[in-house]
Amino acid sequence: MNNTSPAAIEVRNVVKRFGAVTALNEVSLSIPAGEMFFLLGPSGCGKTTLLRILAGLETPDSGTVLFNGQDVAALPAYERGAPMVFQNYALWPHLNVRDNIAFGLVERRVPKAEILSRAEDVLKRVGLAGLGERMPGQLSGGQQQRVVLARALVLNPAVILLDEPLSNLDAKLRVEMRAEIEKLRRDTNITFVYVTHDQADALALADRMAVIHLGQVNAVGTPLELYARPPNAFCADFLGEANFIEGHVDGDTVQTPLGHWTWREGRLTGDGSPHQEAAPSSGRARRPAEPGDMAGAYVCLVRPENIQCVEGADAVANGFEAEITGVRVNGATVTVALAAAGLTLKATVLTQRCLGFQKGDRRWWTVAPENVVLLAP
Amino acid sequence: MKIRFGTPLAVIAIVAALGIFLVWPMAHVFTRSFWDDRGFTWIYVAGLFTNAVQIQAGLTSFWIATCVTLSCVGVALPLAWLFARRSFRGKAVWSGLLLLPMILPPFVSAVGMKIIFSRAGALSTLLMNLGVVDGPVDWLGHFPLFGIVLLETLHLFPILFLNLVASLANIDPSLEESALNLGASPMRVFRRVTLPLAMPGLFAGMTLVFIWSFTELGTPLVFGLRRVLPVAIYDSVAEIGTNSSGYAMVTFVLVISALGFWISKRLLSRQRSVATLGRLSQARREIPLSFRGTALVYLLVGGILFAAVLPQISVVLLSVSHRWFLTVLPEGFTMDFYGQALNSELTRTALLNSLSFSLCATVLDLLLGFGIAWLCVRKKIWGSDWLDALAMLPLAVPGLVIAFGYLGCFSGSFPNTLLDPRMNPMILLSVSYAIRRLPYMVRAAHAGLEQVSSTYEEAAANLGATPFRVVWRITLPLISANLLAGAILCFSFSMLEVSDSLILAQSENFYPITKAIYVLLESLENGLNVASALGVWAMALLGSGLLLAAALMGKRFGQMFRAG
């Protein structure tokens, strides 16, 4: 974020209210050109409103939106040049596939011959060559999705906005379309802003993402950063499964109901990940991640895959004994429900390592301390 | 930010049009019934309640409207219950056919009715041949109101039927099932649960029927009944400049109609909050009828339809026969009258006039109707509820009121211009037709816009289409079926509009069809037959238009005639 060229999209202190409801509260974001940026959050968090503000379909109550450093607040939707892929496709039912795709080119007064050739090209690109004469109703859901994408791509835009584009597709098609979008991402230098409530989509596709919660930016970062070092409990919980354990930090140990955990390498992570670039909404100062610097009550985030079973039945470092109360097979991994010290925990273990597990078994488990994230209580 | 003028301009144009051609005439009628050249006076309004002739006219109209309303309930309630709660073969076709009586103009039916019930008519002759009566009976002479009530009942019951079916269908099935479950017999469920819940719809439909029959001008006119309010108003047109009692009568009609309409609106909005808490909790399962049940229903519905169509049939018969006097069926088949209907100067001009007035009215309605629906549904402008209510007002304002108001305001304010109906009624007739049918067009466009997701328009704007281009390339094509259906309705109804046509067209060059029919009825030689032939032409036009509209609108066609 230190480059001097302006970000492709910059949002500054945007506020949007609908009556008494504040949909967006002082949202600021910066998205560099060519990035696949995700807006992720539960339904009703304001992410779609933000996308519609980028498209010019809603006007913010205050704040500014800049495209390449230019304030676009005054530009109506039809002059934004940021085509959008609508959740319900919005393919015009009275126009055939080619006319749907050509729509934006016609509005831009592109010569007829060029429109035809560009429409053909883009149809080929999305794998729908020869279907230009079909009506949208005659296409499958996946094909419709491709047409919507083609309708945006044909304009050679700098930005494409996607609003939950995969939510109407079945599981198999989703995987296919994800691959398709990834390919697009590689082949073009388009900036994508992608809204979804599905963390799997976001983790799989995003260069960076913003977690939106209650109309505010909760966290911004790469999928890896946010998954492994989430800055707060909401973000941790939203991106995958999480165990939250209350702990008291003192020097290089943390005391939890499961026992003392000690840091071997003298490193622990804490509140405010180093990558966090702008999260004014969180309001918390970044803290150096030095163990000596931290003391007091914290919530320890332990991802289920960081609780591992120990062979044998003896006490180990950072270990605890727990009873297995449930086993859920995911495929390659198994999620085991554990009860220990009055807590309910989840552990994810490779399937081949827990073939003998039974409900009611008591076993020893260990937590890798370098993967424990300390969060403000 | 660029300032956009489109919306404000549209609002100003629409509000101005409605203001000048709807609100002003009504306000004019209202003020003129209290103010004359000498200032404020009660005498005209007081006359309504003191002048014996006016009292009698008012009471007769009231009596007719009450009888029509009650007999419509008698016909429509069982039918509506059957159609809302039972399933049987051919239900869709029958429910479509049940709309037929509504679209056949009672004005024309009245001619047929007169033939059937007159002294030397079909019924008398039939009864004489059967030996039931000794000599010809003048049915209409003995029971002058009977014919009117019968005719208007058969014409108006579909309105009540549509309102009731909608009401009954809106009742959550679980409400009735829980009553059954708690021990009420089906009859008791109907009385204690179904009927109370459907009551708002019933009342709303009843008020519509009441207003229509209270203000019906054509039928009593054809029957020669002059002592009813609408005809009294029609007769007062001649002295509109000198005697304000006509204004007072119109105001009276207007107040009654507006009151009824307001009550029905209130009732309907209450029903929405009571009968269904949001969506129906489950889909209703209609009980299939047995073979015998189905046969009985066919007999019932078929009988009602036959009765409703009988006058029209006699009109058709009349139009193809030389002689229908003291015989059950007419004698002497001929197609001459159809030729005459198209060849005489009077009828040819009338057909052309009606065509061009209706066409103008339709175009006006398309512009106004789409504009209003657009502003209300998509733009959600400030005060859109008021605009919508204003556009729906003509449902409550009888044509009589509008025509009388036009004559009063425009001939006084713009004498000897194109807006003076005495000089040239073309503009005012077209506009009055348009205003009268505007609610249907607004509803059609409204339904279309609500059906078409606004994301289609957003997507177009998002891809670079200006607001005007969005409407042109996306919105209009997507709701074209609705607009076409609305246009056909406007056109068809305008072709056979009665009260505006009779009152506003005052010289022969500007007669529309209905006025020509009326004039022909009064003339001696073959007038009745030629009028019938002209009526058949008009009915054929209207019928095919409405069938086309129904096909285009599909299931939503019935919505056009509901109260709310």
Interface residues (C-beta under 8 A of the other chain):
Chain A: A55 G56 L57 A73 A74 P76 A77 Y78 E79 R80 G81 A82 P83 M84 F86 N88 A90 W92 P93 H94 F103 G104 E107 R108 R151 A152 L155
Chain B: M1 K2 S453 T455 Y456 E458 A459 A460 A461 N462 L463 G464 A465 T466 P467 R469 V470 R473 I474 P477 L478
